[in-house]
Amino acid sequence: MKDLRPLPAATVNATRRAILRCGVAGAVTAGVGLPKVALSKQAAPTREMGLWAAPLSELAASLYSGQLDALAYAQHCLDRLDQTEWVRAFACIDRARVLEAARVRDSMRPRRRSGAANPPLFGIPLAIKDNIDTADLPTAGGTPALDGLRPPRNAPVIDALLGAGGLIFGKAKLHELAFGGTTSSGYYGAVQNPWRRGYFPGGSSGGTAAAIAAGVVPAGLGTDTAGSVRMPASLCGIAGLRPTLGRY
């Protein structure tokens, strides 16, 4: 296990801009609307620039154009997960499935057309709160009563994200049954705040917020009834969007 050095302000700002641009982290209802992102004219992000700190919109444009391979980026995210293992943000990850999904994205990348808009989340790995149904991964809701439960189909919001080119990186921990503000669990273990060991990340979407703040993934999904996205986003120094009721 390795300590995560304090995140620079630029990282937090980049993450905030990314989520506000694409509106990914927020309340989950029947579905989401995702804005189009134009192809970036800037150079592709590199490891030397701090790939895990790059804005989501620039990453997606670089992945779509082929300046950055989805497989290489997925492996980078998995490496970052190992470097920040002590945060314990995820309840379930299928590493082989993440890499295979990235390979598929690389193989289906269309030829770049002048003026064409890219899928807004092309090749982007996303943290999914573990109360949102996914057919390929269990959905336990943070409670041992549902441990190992495999839903028969994806929630509509997951299908929307996959249709926008995104990848499911893993199921992020939450406060049990999304009813609490610490994301601590005697059964699944407590999620740590990436800024300091021994501090909680807020809840109930604490795993998603911690994964983003630690630089494992650039964005993710939570749910919010009474602050369950906004509180962990605030405590982890990122942006959390709860759309107006009925907006999506």
N, C-alpha and C positions, 0 to 999 in steps of 0.2 A: 504493500500500500504506500502511495506517495502523497505527500502534502501538495495541495493546490496553492500556488502563490496567489496573493491578492490580485483580483482582476483589475486591470487599468480602466480608467474612466472611459476611454475610447471604446472598450469592449461593451460596456453597459450601454453607451449611447448607440453603438452600432446595432445591438440587439433591439433596443427600443425602436429605432427607425425601421428595422426590418419587420417587426411585428405590426407596427402601426401601418406600414405600407401594404402588407399583405393580409392583415386582419385575421391571422391564423389562430392565435391564442384568444379564447373567449368563451362565452357561454355556448353550450351545445343544445340546439333544439332539433327541428326536423331536418335541417341542412344548413349550408353556409353559402354565401356568395363570395367568390374570389375575384379580385380585380385582375386585369391583364397587366403584365409587366413587359415593357418594350425591351428588345435586345440591348444589352449594355455595349457601349462603345469603348469602355475602359478595358485595360488589360485584365486577364484572368487573375483572381486571387492566387497567391502562392503560399507555401508553408512559411517562407521567410517573412511574408507580410502578416503572418498569424492567421492561418486559414480559418481557425475556429472563431475568430473575431470578425470575420467579414460579414457585411449585411446580407440578409437572406436574398433580396432581389438580385444582387450582383452575383451571388453564388448560383442561383437558378439560371440566370442568363449565360453564365460561363459554362455550366453543365449542358445546357441546351445547344450551345454553339460548338461544343467539343473542345473548348479551351481547357476544360477540366473534366476528367473522366469521373463518371458517377461511381464506378467501382473503387477508384482511388480515394474519392471523398468519403465513401462509406467506410472504407478501411481506416481512414483518418479519424472518423467519428468513433469507431470501435477502439482505436488506440487511445483516444482522449478519454473514453469511458474507463479504460484500464488505469490511466494516469490519475483519475479522480474517483477511484473505486470506493474510497472512504465516504463519499457523499451518499451512496446507497440510494440512488434516485429511482431505480427500476425494480419492478417486481418480476418481470419476465422479458427476456431477450432471446431471440433465435438468431445467432450470429450468421449461420449458414444461409438462412432465409434472407437476411439483410443484404448479404453480398450477392446472392442470386438475383434478388430484385434489382440491385444496382446494375448487374450485368445485362439484365433485360432492358433497362433504360438505355444503356449504352448502345445496345443492338438496334433499338427502335428509334434512335435519334434521327429525325428527318434532316434532309439537307437544308441548310440555312437559305432562306429566301429573303431578298431585300424587302425591308419594311414589314416583314411578318412578325407577329407577336408570338412569344414562346409560352408554353404552358407555365403558369405562374409558379409552380412548385416542382418543376422538372428535376428529378433526381435528388430532391431534398429529403433527408431522413427526418422524421417527426416523432416526438414523444407523444404517446397517446395515454391519457388518464385511464386507469384500470377499472373504470366503471362505464366505459364506452365499448360496446360490443365489437369484437373483431373475430372473424371466422378462423383466421390462421393462428391466433394466439388466445390463451385463456383470458377470461374476464372475471376476476374474483371480487371486485368491489372493495378490496382491502379487508375482507373478512374471511376467517377460516371456514365459515359455513359454505362459502362458494369456491373454495380453493380447487383449482383445476377445471372449473366449469368452462366448457367450450361452446360458445354460441353457434347456432346453425348458420348465421349470416352476419354480414357487417351492418353496423348502424349506418343510416343514410349519410351521415357526415363523413364516415370513413370512405364510402364509395365516392363521395364528392372530392375528397382529398386525393384519392388514387387516380380519379379521372383528371385531376389537375396536374398529374405527374409526380405526386409525392410518394414517399416510401414510408412504411411503418417501421420505425427503428425498434420500438419496444413499448411495453406497457409500464407506465410510470406509477409509482406508489401514490397512495392517497390516504387521508384520514379514513378510518374504517367507515364504510358506507357513506362517505363524504359528509360525515356529521362531526365536525370538529376542526380546530384551527391549528393543529401542531404537526400533522402527518407523522405521528409517533404510534407505533404498534408493538405490543408485546409479542405478537405472532410473526409479523413480517419485519420487525426492526424499525428503528427511527431513521427518517431521512435527515441528513445533516445540512445545515446551511453552508453553501460553498464558500462563503466569506469567512467562516470561523467554525471550527469543530465545537461540538457541544451546544450549538445554538440551533433552534429549529427553523425551518423555512417558511412556516405558516401553512395554512391549509384551507380547504381540503385538497387543493390541487398542488400540494407541495412538491411532489416528485417531478412534475412537469416543469415547474418554476426552477427547481434546483438543477435539473438537467440542462436547461437553457443557460442559466447563470454560470454553470461550470464549463460551458463551452462544448458540451457533448453533442448537442443538436442546436440548430439555429432557431427552432420554433417548435411549438407543440400545442396540443389541445388540453383544455381543462373544462370544468363545468362550474357554474357560478349561480347560486341562488341568493346567498347573503354575504358575498365577498370571497367566495372560495377560489376565484381566479385573482381578484384584485389584491387581496391581502398577501398571498405568497409572492405575487409579482413585486409588491412594494418591499417586502422583507428581503427579497433576493436581488433587488436593484435592477429589475427589468421592467418591461411594459406588459400589462395584461389588459386585454380588451374584452369587456362584457357588452355585446351589442344591446341596443334598446329592445325591450320586450316586443316581439312581433316583427322585428326588422328582418329576421331570417326565418 
